[in-house]
Amino acid sequence: MGLQDEDKSRNLPWVEKYRPKTLQDLISHEDIISTIQHFIDEDHLPHLLFYGPPGTGKTSTILACARRLYSPKEFNSMVLELNASDDRGINVVRDQILSFASTRTIFKSGFKLVILDEADAMTNDAQNALRRIVEKFTENVRFCLICNYLSKIIPAIQSRCTRFRFGPLSSEQILPRLNHVIEEEGVQVTEDGRKALLALSGGDMRKVLNILQSTSMAYNEVSEDNVYTCVGHPLRSDITNIINWMLNEDFQIAYKNVSELKTAKGLALQDILTEIHTYIHRIDFPVEVRIHLVERLSDIEVRLCSGASEKIQLSAVLAAFAQAKHMVATQAAA
């Protein structure tokens, strides 16, 4: 690697710097990868449709397949990659994709590859135009569509592709790769910092690395508190305090304390609600009380998403807990 290449990789975000280059580097979905590898070895690659949440390896998998199929010299002439940032309306499908798919390679055997990332952002008209091209030029080209939501891909295209679902990654799958990046970059990470990164990731490898990089640049050490502070997420201690105030203090005092904490830490009620929900399941409430709280919190979340006032919805959260307290007291008295 030359000095220029070293400078380039030094300035790259870690998500790109540590993106898997080969099928062997991919950390999960062994069944999917072995199936695709078998397709490639047998020279029977079908049209592919990858779907699932972000950061689970969909784009990395197809790019690794493309590198396996084509040499670096062939890559640009044999692979057409279009992302959601590119215009992929009906005109692009009729012009750019059609001309790429319909032209044969004179000096190279095999098929071309068209990768349509974020395919669920394509209009129905564009998808309908694409349907015919997928069918017509199968002997010359293979399509790989990547999307987050399968329901946004028209059934006609789904039926022409072999579908693979990329589920969220488990902590056991993320941890080795996370440890590798920490070691390579020489980052100081505490054990609770690792757990916080995994908890916030939600099975998204991209999110883990982005939070790790942001926290390591903002602080000397990646600890639990630093991770939560960096992403503006409520700390565990803050949520414990909020729950204690709501269960043990008067309504006015609890409202004042929570409002002041929200302002001081810049917290969003949406994030507080998410954390409170997981906390409720750890408190030894009677079943009826827990059901009541979850129902009330879900109503409040819907109202927040609809653009309701945070102050009024915070009062509603406090009211839900006040009612829960009353229910517990009533049951104890009975």
C-alpha positions, 0 to 999 in steps of 0.5 A: 500500500502506497502513502497515498492509499494510507492517507485515503484509508486514514481519512475514511469513516470506519464503516467504509474502512472496515467494510468486508471485501470478500465473502469470507470477511462477512460476519453473519448470514452463513446460510445466505452466503454459502447459498450464493457462493454455491450459485456462483461456483455452479455458474447459476446465479439467479436475479437476487432480492436482498431485504432487511433492516439497515446495517445488516450486510446487504450491500457488502454481500453483493459487492463481495459477490461482484468482486468474486465474479469480476477482476478489478479491470472488468468491474467498471464495465460489467457492474452497474450500481445505482443508489437511491441518491441517483435518479432511478425514475422511469427514464433512467430505467428505459435509457441507462439500465436498458442500454447497459443490459442490452449490450453484450460484452464482446471480449468477456464471457459471462453476464453483467450485474446490475445492483439497485440499492434502496430499490424500495425508493423506486416508483411503481412506474419505474419498477413496472418498466424494470420488470420487462427488462429483467425478463428480456435480458436474463441471458445477458445480465443479472439484477440484484435489488436491495431494499429495507421493506419488501412490501414496497417492491411490486409482486411482479419483480419479487416473483422474478427474483430469489429472495434473501432476508438479512435479519438484525445481527446478534451481539455475538456476531457484532462483537468479534468485528467490533473488537477487531476495529477497536484493536486496529484503531487503538481505542480505549474501551471499557466493558460497559462501553462495549455493552452500551454500543451493542445495546444502542446498535439494535443489530446494525453493524454500521451504527455500532462503528459510527457511534464507536468512531464518534465517541472515540473522537469526542472522548479519550475513553469509550465508556457507557456514559460517554457513549450515551452522552455522545449520541444524546441518549438518556443515561441509565442513571437518568432513567432510574431517577425519572422512574423514582420521581414518577413513583415516589414524588408528588405530581408537581415535584416529579414534573419539575424534576423531569422537565429540568433534567430534559432541558439540562441534558437535551433529551427527547421525550421519545427516547425517554419513553423507549427506555422507560418501556424496557425499564417497566418490564424489570419492575415487579408490577402486577400484570394489570398495572404493567398492561395499563402502563404499556397501553398508555405509553403507546398512546403517548408515543402515537401522539408524539409522532403526530406532532403533539406538544412534548410538555402535555405528553410528559404530563400524560406520562406522569399521569399514567404512573400516578394512576399505576401507583393508585392501582398498586395501592388499591390492590394492596389494600384489597 
